[in-house]
Amino acid sequence: MTEDKKNTARVVAWRELKISNSFTLETSFFGYNDALNEGKPTHFSTTDLENIGKSLGESYFEYTLAMDALANELAANGGILKVNIP
């Protein structure tokens, strides 16, 4: 780890609180370049922000399901992940 990363929120969360998974969501206050509109700058609409929130919530829900499944598999197999090859 480089010196400039030692005081980032994620590193501090791990070091002091033992939080192993943290995420950063970044966006622009302005908007985005609309590829469907010749790459012209476009402000976020209320609908855009609602869709971002919805997608974030859905992603977090799927992540929690995956983490629960992982924890269950580790518990069932004594801390070992089994390889499932079809």
C-alpha positions in Angstrom: 0.0 0.0 0.0 1.3 3.4 -0.9 1.8 6.1 1.7 -0.9 8.4 0.2 -3.6 5.6 0.6 -3.0 5.0 4.3 -5.5 7.6 5.5 -8.3 6.9 3.0 -11.7 6.1 4.4 -11.6 2.5 3.3 -8.1 1.8 4.8 -9.1 3.5 8.1 -12.4 1.6 8.2 -10.5 -1.7 7.8 -7.7 -0.8 10.2 -9.8 0.7 13.0 -13.2 -1.0 12.6 -12.3 -4.2 10.7 -14.7 -3.4 8.0 -13.5 -5.6 5.1 -15.8 -4.4 2.3 -16.5 -0.8 1.7 -17.5 1.0 -1.5 -17.2 4.4 -3.0 -19.9 5.8 -5.3 -18.8 8.8 -7.3 -20.8 11.0 -9.7 -20.8 14.4 -11.1 -22.9 17.3 -9.8 -23.2 18.5 -13.4 -24.3 15.4 -15.4 -22.8 13.4 -18.2 -22.0 13.4 -21.9 -25.0 12.0 -23.7 -23.8 9.5 -26.3 -27.2 9.5 -27.8 -27.1 13.3 -28.2 -23.8 13.6 -30.1 -21.9 13.6 -26.8 -23.4 16.8 -25.6 -23.3 17.6 -21.9 -26.6 16.7 -20.2 -27.7 17.6 -16.7 -29.0 14.8 -14.4 -32.8 14.7 -14.2 -34.8 13.6 -11.2 -35.5 10.3 -13.1 -31.7 9.8 -13.6 -31.0 10.2 -9.9 -34.0 7.9 -9.0 -32.6 5.2 -11.4 -29.1 5.5 -9.9 -30.6 5.0 -6.4 -32.7 2.1 -7.6 -29.7 0.4 -9.3 -27.5 1.0 -6.2 -30.1 -0.6 -3.9 -30.6 -3.6 -6.2 -26.8 -4.1 -6.4 -26.4 -3.9 -2.6 -29.2 -6.5 -2.3 -27.6 -8.9 -4.7 -24.2 -8.4 -2.9 -25.8 -9.3 0.4 -27.3 -12.4 -1.1 -23.9 -13.4 -2.5 -22.2 -12.7 0.8 -24.8 -14.8 2.7 -24.3 -17.7 0.2 -20.5 -17.5 0.7 -20.8 -17.4 4.5 -23.2 -20.4 4.4 -20.8 -22.4 2.1 -17.8 -21.6 4.3 -19.7 -22.7 7.4 -21.0 -25.9 5.8 -17.5 -26.9 4.4 -15.3 -26.0 7.4 -14.0 -22.8 5.8 -13.3 -24.4 2.4 -14.9 -23.2 -0.9 -15.8 -26.1 -3.2 -15.2 -25.7 -6.9 -18.4 -26.2 -9.0 -17.4 -27.1 -12.5 -20.3 -27.9 -14.8 
